[in-house]
Amino acid sequence: MPTADELLSADTVTTLARILARSGGRRTAPALTARATALDGLTYSGRVAAVRDAVLADLPEEWPAFEAVVRTALAEPGFAGWMTFPVNEAVAVRGLEVFEPGLELLHDLTSRLTAESAVRPFLRADPDRALAVVRKWTDDPDPHVRRLASEGTRPRLPWAPQLPAFVADPRPALPVLDALHRDASEYVRRSVSNHLNDISRDHPALAVETAARWLAEPVDTTDRVVRHGLRTLVKAGRPEALTLLGHAPDVPVTVHGPVVTTPRVAVGEYLVFDYAVTNTGELPAELVIDYVVHHTKANGTRTPKVFKLVTRPLAPGETLGGTKRHSFKPITTRRYHSGEHLVQLQVNGRVRGEAVFSLDAG
C-alpha cells in the first residue's frame, strides 16, 4: 500500500504550486511552496488538510476568482492524480458558500482522481439541496461522475466522514442506486454494491428489499451487484439475504468437522483444520460455506470473525471437502490473547460444527 509520502509527496505539492500559480497569473504560490518542504511526519489525512489550507491561502477568497483559477488548472494535463485531492477539499470549503457552483466544480474535478470525500460536506450541510444536484449526475456520460453520485453518498464511506443523516435513513439516496445498478461501467456498479453494503450494516431489511427489487428485473450484471452488496449479511448468516440469493438456510447437508489438526497454535503459525460437506437432499444445493473463528479476549469472552471458505453448487449425494490453513500472523488491526479459541463451520448461515484449539500469544 502506498505511503503518505508516495501519495502526496513534496514533489507533488511543488508541482501543484507551479500549476496553480500559473493558473492564477502569478509567479509563485507561497503557501504551497512552503508547505511542500514541511510535510514530514504528517499522515496522509494530515497532508491533505495542510495542503488544502495552503491552497486556500494562495487562491482568491471570492468564489468567482477562486473558481477561475481551478478551472484554468483543469486545462493542464499535469493537473491530475493525488495533487487534486486537497484542491477538491479546498473547493468544499469555498464552495459551500455558493453551493451548486461548488458541486459543479467537483463534478468537473472528479475525473482527475475522485471528489468522493469533498462532496460530503455539501450532503451534510443540506442533503436535499445536494441530492437535487447529485441525482442529475447519474445520467452523466462520464463514468467517474456517475460513480461520484454513488460513492459520494455512501453512508459509511471508508476514510471519509460519515453521513449521519444517511446512516439514520438511507432512503433519500436510493434513487441514485436505482439509476446506477445496471450501469455499463463495472467501476460504477462496484460502487453501487459497496453503497448497498453500507446500507445493510444499519438497515438490513431495506438492503434486502432493494436487492429484491433489482433481481425482479435483472440484467446480466444484476446478480453480481447484489451478491457483492449483500456480502456482509451473507457472512452474518442473515436468512433473508441467503434465501434471496438462493442459499436456503435449512439446506439438507451433513457436515464432518471442522477437525483441527493443530490443537495448539502460536502467534505467527497456522490453525489447520479439515472439513467435509455432503448434500443429502434430492436436488442440487447452492452452498455458502464459511468458517468462524471466535477470538478469546483479555477478559475471557470471545468475539467471532467470519471468513469465506467456498461458494458453489453441490449435486445430490456429492461431498465437498478440504483442508484450510488459517494464519495467526500478527496484524495491526487485531491483538491476540492466549487461551482456548473456537472455530466453527457455517453452511448457508447456520453453524454446523465446531472445535476448540489453544492459542499461545507469547
C-alpha positions as CSV (number, residue, x, y, z in Angstrom):
1,M,0.0,0.0,0.0
2,P,1.4,3.4,-0.9
3,T,2.7,5.6,1.9
4,A,1.5,9.1,2.6
5,D,4.7,10.5,1.1
6,E,4.1,8.5,-2.1
7,L,0.6,9.7,-2.4
8,L,1.2,13.4,-1.6
9,S,4.9,14.0,-1.8
10,A,6.9,17.2,-1.6
11,D,7.5,17.0,-5.4
12,T,3.7,16.6,-6.0
13,V,2.9,19.6,-3.9
14,T,5.7,21.7,-5.6
15,T,4.2,20.8,-9.0
16,L,0.7,21.8,-7.7
17,A,2.2,25.1,-6.5
18,R,3.6,25.8,-10.0
19,I,0.3,24.9,-11.8
20,L,-1.9,26.9,-9.5
21,A,0.5,29.9,-9.7
22,R,0.4,29.9,-13.5
23,S,-3.4,29.4,-13.5
24,G,-3.8,32.5,-11.3
25,G,-1.4,34.6,-13.4
26,R,1.2,34.7,-10.6
27,R,4.8,33.7,-10.5
28,T,4.6,31.7,-7.2
29,A,2.2,30.2,-4.7
30,P,4.0,31.0,-1.5
31,A,1.9,29.0,1.0
32,L,2.0,25.8,-1.2
33,T,5.7,26.2,-1.9
34,A,6.4,26.5,1.8
35,R,4.2,23.6,2.7
36,A,6.0,21.3,0.2
37,T,9.0,21.4,2.5
38,A,7.1,20.9,5.7
39,L,5.2,17.6,5.2
40,D,7.5,15.2,7.1
41,G,5.8,13.4,10.0
42,L,2.3,14.1,8.7
43,T,-0.2,11.2,7.9
44,Y,-1.9,11.2,4.6
45,S,-5.0,12.9,6.0
46,G,-2.7,15.4,7.8
47,R,-1.0,16.2,4.5
48,V,-4.4,16.7,2.7
49,A,-5.5,19.1,5.4
50,A,-2.2,21.0,5.4
51,V,-2.1,21.3,1.6
52,R,-5.8,22.2,1.5
53,D,-5.2,25.1,3.8
54,A,-2.2,26.2,1.7
55,V,-4.4,26.2,-1.4
56,L,-7.0,28.3,0.4
57,A,-4.2,30.7,1.4
58,D,-2.8,31.1,-2.1
59,L,-6.1,31.3,-4.1
60,P,-8.5,34.2,-4.0
61,E,-11.1,34.3,-1.3
62,E,-14.0,35.3,-3.6
63,W,-15.7,32.4,-5.3
64,P,-15.6,33.6,-8.9
65,A,-11.9,34.3,-8.9
66,F,-11.2,31.1,-6.9
67,E,-13.2,29.0,-9.4
68,A,-11.4,30.7,-12.4
69,V,-8.0,29.6,-11.1
70,V,-9.1,26.0,-10.6
71,R,-10.8,25.8,-14.0
72,T,-7.7,27.2,-15.6
73,A,-5.7,24.5,-13.9
74,L,-8.1,21.9,-15.2
75,A,-6.9,22.8,-18.7
76,E,-3.4,21.4,-17.8
77,P,-3.0,17.7,-18.3
78,G,-0.4,17.7,-15.5
79,F,-3.1,18.7,-13.0
80,A,-4.2,15.2,-12.1
81,G,-3.8,12.4,-9.5
82,W,-3.3,12.9,-5.8
83,M,-2.5,16.6,-6.1
84,T,-6.1,17.3,-6.9
85,F,-7.4,15.7,-3.7
86,P,-6.6,18.7,-1.4
87,V,-7.8,21.0,-4.1
88,N,-11.1,19.2,-4.0
89,E,-11.2,19.7,-0.2
90,A,-10.5,23.4,-0.7
91,V,-13.4,23.6,-3.2
92,A,-15.6,22.0,-0.4
93,V,-14.6,24.9,1.9
94,R,-15.1,27.7,-0.5
95,G,-17.9,26.1,-2.5
96,L,-20.3,25.7,0.4
97,E,-20.9,29.4,0.3
98,V,-22.3,29.2,-3.2
99,F,-23.3,25.5,-3.1
100,E,-24.5,24.4,-6.5
101,P,-21.5,26.0,-8.3
102,G,-19.2,24.3,-5.8
103,L,-20.8,20.9,-6.6
104,E,-20.5,21.5,-10.3
105,L,-16.8,22.3,-9.9
106,L,-16.4,19.0,-8.1
107,H,-18.3,17.3,-11.0
108,D,-15.6,18.6,-13.3
109,L,-12.7,17.7,-11.0
110,T,-13.6,14.2,-10.1
111,S,-12.3,12.6,-13.3
112,R,-8.7,13.7,-12.3
113,L,-8.8,11.3,-9.3
114,T,-12.1,11.4,-7.2
115,A,-14.1,14.0,-5.4
116,E,-16.0,11.5,-3.3
117,S,-14.8,12.9,0.0
118,A,-15.2,16.6,-1.0
119,V,-18.8,16.2,-2.0
120,R,-19.8,15.0,1.5
121,P,-19.7,18.4,3.3
122,F,-22.5,19.6,0.9
123,L,-24.5,16.5,1.7
124,R,-24.1,17.1,5.5
125,A,-24.9,20.8,5.2
126,D,-28.1,20.4,3.1
127,P,-28.9,16.8,2.0
128,D,-32.0,17.7,-0.1
129,R,-30.3,20.6,-1.9
130,A,-27.2,18.5,-2.6
131,L,-29.1,15.4,-3.7
132,A,-31.0,17.6,-6.2
133,V,-27.7,18.1,-8.0
134,V,-26.2,14.6,-7.4
135,R,-29.2,12.8,-8.8
136,K,-28.6,14.5,-12.2
137,W,-25.1,13.1,-12.3
138,T,-26.5,9.6,-12.7
139,D,-27.1,10.4,-16.4
140,D,-23.7,11.9,-17.0
141,P,-21.7,10.4,-19.9
142,D,-18.5,10.3,-17.7
143,P,-18.4,7.1,-15.5
144,H,-16.2,9.0,-13.0
145,V,-19.1,11.4,-12.4
146,R,-21.7,8.6,-12.2
147,R,-19.5,6.8,-9.7
148,L,-19.2,10.1,-7.7
149,A,-23.0,10.1,-7.4
150,S,-23.0,6.6,-5.7
151,E,-19.6,6.8,-3.9
152,G,-20.1,10.3,-2.5
153,T,-23.5,9.5,-1.0
154,R,-22.3,6.2,0.7
155,P,-23.4,6.5,4.4
156,R,-20.1,4.9,5.7
157,L,-17.5,5.7,3.0
158,P,-14.1,4.5,4.4
159,W,-11.5,7.1,5.2
160,A,-14.1,9.9,4.9
161,P,-16.6,11.5,7.3
162,Q,-19.8,9.5,7.7
163,L,-23.1,11.0,6.6
164,P,-25.2,10.8,9.8
165,A,-28.5,11.6,8.0
166,F,-28.0,8.8,5.6
167,V,-26.8,6.4,8.2
168,A,-30.1,7.0,10.0
169,D,-32.2,6.9,6.8
170,P,-30.5,6.0,3.5
171,R,-33.7,6.1,1.5
172,P,-33.2,9.6,0.1
173,A,-30.1,8.3,-1.8
174,L,-31.8,5.2,-3.1
175,P,-32.9,6.8,-6.4
176,V,-29.1,7.2,-7.1
177,L,-28.6,3.5,-6.7
178,D,-31.7,2.6,-8.6
179,A,-30.4,4.6,-11.5
180,L,-26.9,3.1,-11.5
181,H,-27.2,-0.6,-10.5
182,R,-27.4,-1.5,-14.2
183,D,-24.7,0.9,-15.3
184,A,-22.5,-0.1,-18.2
185,S,-19.3,0.5,-16.1
186,E,-18.1,-2.1,-13.6
187,Y,-16.4,0.8,-11.9
188,V,-19.7,2.4,-11.2
189,R,-21.5,-0.9,-10.4
190,R,-18.9,-1.8,-7.8
191,S,-19.6,1.5,-6.0
192,V,-23.3,0.7,-6.1
193,S,-22.6,-2.7,-4.4
194,N,-20.5,-1.1,-1.8
195,H,-23.1,1.5,-1.1
196,L,-25.7,-1.2,-0.7
197,N,-23.4,-3.0,1.7
198,D,-23.1,0.2,3.7
199,I,-26.9,0.3,4.0
200,S,-27.0,-3.3,5.0
201,R,-25.0,-2.6,8.1
202,D,-27.7,-0.4,9.6
203,H,-30.8,-1.3,7.7
204,P,-30.6,-5.0,6.6
205,A,-34.3,-5.3,5.7
206,L,-34.1,-2.2,3.4
207,A,-30.9,-3.6,1.7
208,V,-32.6,-6.9,1.1
209,E,-35.8,-5.2,-0.1
210,T,-33.7,-3.1,-2.5
211,A,-31.8,-6.1,-3.8
212,A,-35.0,-8.0,-4.4
213,R,-36.4,-5.1,-6.5
214,W,-33.3,-5.2,-8.7
215,L,-33.4,-9.0,-9.0
216,A,-37.1,-8.9,-10.1
217,E,-36.0,-7.2,-13.3
218,P,-32.4,-8.4,-13.7
219,V,-29.8,-7.8,-16.4
220,D,-26.7,-9.9,-16.8
221,T,-24.8,-7.9,-14.2
222,T,-27.5,-7.7,-11.5
223,D,-26.7,-10.9,-9.7
224,R,-23.1,-9.9,-9.2
225,V,-24.0,-6.4,-8.0
226,V,-26.5,-7.9,-5.5
227,R,-24.2,-10.6,-4.2
228,H,-21.4,-8.1,-3.5
229,G,-23.8,-5.7,-2.0
230,L,-25.3,-8.2,0.5
231,R,-21.9,-9.8,1.4
232,T,-21.9,-8.6,5.0
233,L,-25.4,-10.0,5.5
234,V,-24.4,-13.3,4.0
235,K,-21.3,-13.6,6.2
236,A,-23.5,-12.8,9.2
237,G,-25.9,-15.6,8.2
238,R,-28.9,-13.4,7.7
239,P,-31.6,-15.8,6.4
240,E,-33.4,-13.3,4.4
241,A,-30.3,-12.4,2.4
242,L,-29.3,-16.0,2.0
243,T,-32.7,-17.0,0.8
244,L,-32.9,-14.2,-1.7
245,L,-29.6,-15.4,-3.2
246,G,-30.8,-19.0,-3.4
247,H,-28.9,-20.3,-0.4
248,A,-31.6,-21.9,1.8
249,P,-30.6,-21.9,5.5
250,D,-32.3,-25.3,6.0
251,V,-30.5,-27.0,3.1
252,P,-30.2,-30.8,3.8
253,V,-26.5,-31.4,4.3
254,T,-24.3,-33.4,6.7
255,V,-21.1,-31.8,7.9
256,H,-17.9,-33.5,9.1
257,G,-15.6,-31.2,11.0
258,P,-14.0,-28.9,11.5
259,V,-11.4,-31.4,12.5
260,V,-8.5,-29.4,14.0
261,T,-5.1,-30.9,13.2
262,T,-3.2,-28.2,15.1
263,P,-4.7,-28.2,18.6
264,R,-2.1,-25.8,19.9
265,V,-1.2,-22.7,17.7
266,A,1.3,-20.0,18.5
267,V,1.0,-16.5,17.0
268,G,2.8,-16.5,13.7
269,E,1.7,-20.1,13.0
270,Y,-1.4,-21.6,11.3
271,L,-4.6,-23.1,12.5
272,V,-5.2,-26.1,10.3
273,F,-8.5,-28.0,10.0
274,D,-10.2,-30.5,7.7
275,Y,-13.9,-30.4,6.7
276,A,-16.4,-32.2,4.5
277,V,-19.9,-31.3,3.5
278,T,-22.3,-33.7,1.8
279,N,-25.6,-32.8,0.1
280,T,-28.1,-35.4,1.5
281,G,-31.0,-33.9,-0.5
282,E,-32.5,-34.9,-3.8
283,L,-31.9,-31.6,-5.5
284,P,-28.7,-29.6,-6.2
285,A,-27.9,-27.3,-3.3
286,E,-26.4,-23.8,-3.6
287,L,-23.9,-23.6,-0.7
288,V,-22.1,-20.8,1.0
289,I,-19.6,-22.4,3.3
290,D,-17.8,-20.1,5.8
291,Y,-15.8,-20.6,8.9
292,V,-16.0,-18.6,12.1
293,V,-13.0,-18.0,14.4
294,H,-14.0,-16.9,17.9
295,H,-11.1,-15.0,19.3
296,T,-10.6,-15.0,23.0
297,K,-10.3,-11.5,24.5
298,A,-8.3,-10.4,27.6
299,N,-11.4,-10.8,29.8
300,G,-12.0,-14.3,28.7
301,T,-15.0,-13.6,26.4
302,R,-14.9,-14.4,22.7
303,T,-15.6,-12.3,19.6
304,P,-16.5,-14.0,16.3
305,K,-15.0,-13.2,12.9
306,V,-16.4,-14.8,9.7
307,F,-14.1,-15.9,6.9
308,K,-15.0,-17.1,3.4
309,L,-14.3,-20.7,2.6
310,V,-16.2,-21.6,-0.6
311,T,-19.4,-20.8,-2.5
312,R,-20.5,-23.4,-5.1
313,P,-23.4,-25.7,-6.0
314,L,-23.3,-29.3,-4.7
315,A,-25.1,-32.1,-6.6
316,P,-27.3,-34.7,-4.7
317,G,-25.0,-37.1,-2.9
318,E,-21.9,-35.0,-3.7
319,T,-19.3,-34.3,-1.0
320,L,-17.1,-31.3,-0.9
321,G,-14.1,-31.4,1.5
322,G,-10.7,-29.9,2.0
323,T,-8.1,-28.6,4.4
324,K,-7.9,-25.0,5.5
325,R,-4.9,-23.1,6.9
326,H,-5.8,-20.0,8.8
327,S,-3.0,-17.6,9.6
328,F,-2.4,-16.2,13.0
329,K,0.3,-13.8,11.7
330,P,0.4,-10.6,13.8
331,I,-1.7,-7.8,12.3
332,T,-2.1,-4.2,13.4
333,T,-5.9,-4.4,13.4
334,R,-6.1,-7.3,15.9
335,R,-4.5,-8.1,19.2
336,Y,-4.3,-11.8,20.0
337,H,-4.7,-13.2,23.5
338,S,-3.7,-16.6,24.8
339,G,-6.4,-19.1,25.7
340,E,-8.9,-21.5,24.3
341,H,-10.4,-20.4,21.0
342,L,-13.2,-21.8,18.9
343,V,-13.6,-22.5,15.2
344,Q,-17.0,-23.3,13.6
345,L,-18.2,-24.3,10.1
346,Q,-21.1,-22.3,8.8
347,V,-23.2,-23.5,5.9
348,N,-25.8,-21.1,4.4
349,G,-25.6,-19.1,7.6
350,R,-26.2,-22.0,10.0
351,V,-23.4,-23.3,12.3
352,R,-23.0,-27.0,11.5
353,G,-19.9,-28.0,13.5
354,E,-17.3,-26.6,15.9
355,A,-14.0,-27.4,17.5
356,V,-11.7,-25.8,20.1
357,F,-8.0,-25.1,19.9
358,S,-5.5,-23.2,22.1
359,L,-3.6,-20.1,21.0
360,D,-0.3,-19.1,22.6
361,A,0.1,-15.3,22.2
362,G,3.5,-15.3,23.8
